[in-house]
Amino acid sequence: MKLIQANEITEAVKNSCLEANYRLPSDVMGALETAAASEPFKPAAGILDRIVENHHLAAKGVYPICQDTGMVFVLVELGQEVHVEGGSLEEAINEGVRQGYGQGFLRKSVVSDPIQRVNTGDNTPASILWRVVPGDQLRIVVAPKGFGSENMSRLKMLKPSDGLQGIEDFILETVELAGSNPCPPIIIGVGIGGTFDMVAGLAKRALMRPLDEPHHDPYYEALEASLLEKVNATGIGPQGFGGKTTALAVRIEAYPTHIAGLPVAVNINCHAARHVEFTL
């Protein structure tokens, strides 16, 4: 049994909230720089250059990448041999968000009730997706996500007879309906399978996979590449001004499902795909 102190988790989450809002991960920066260098449409290439410049300036000056510092999504993979001591794991995470957003003077964007709309004042609570896994480690991914892109996400309960064509049509329809709203170039997380409640989590988890890490299954690796090509053929382009770089990547997570079902969820992220990972 491995003991982890709650205050250690809080400190790591706090630092991750600050780091994520100031600096893009190297895989996302690399994808943006590659896109800027290879975009043939000059207005689109110019926009990509400005996006890259913005991210460099944010990191250098310790400024937020975007004014929408997001609602914090936290992916937790808790080893079954881990025991958290000195407080609850959930409260330790929320306290880290509270401290990080306070210390960094980051915008507080969370309301306590979806209808009454009173701001909580500290950007808590976080949206937490839990997984219990084998082992004695606690892996946490902290990913602030703005709602310009989150609002463009969709879920549909397809019929098995809709097949792969139905999945592709739904993904492309979602991208085209989104247009410039999610600040392209976007990253597209796709969940396929499971149940209604599970498939959205699969799509969110897909966004956490590094852009330079292909799918472990060759079938899905090829499908991700094919979908990316089709998405970029829409011509929406950076910020919706045209060009071949509508998306930087498509990432898929699949799970077994019922014989009568084919759930599909599409979770869109903007080019500011902020996330920081740590393991205790």
Secondary structure, 3 states (H helix, E strand, C coil): CEEEEHHHHHHHHHHHHHHHHHCCCHHHHHHHHHHHHHCCCHHHHHHHHHHHHHHHHHHHHCCCCCCCCCEEEEEEEEECCEEEECCCHHHHHHHHHHHHHHHCCCCCCCECCCCCCCECCCCCCCEEEEEEECCCCEEEEEEEECHHHHCCCEEEEECHHHHHHHHHHHHHHHHHHHCCCCCCCEEEEEEEEECHHHHHHHHHHHHCCCCCCCCCCHHHHHHHHHHHHHHHCCCCCHHHCCCCCCEEEEEEEEEEECCCCEEEEEEEECCCCCCEEEEC
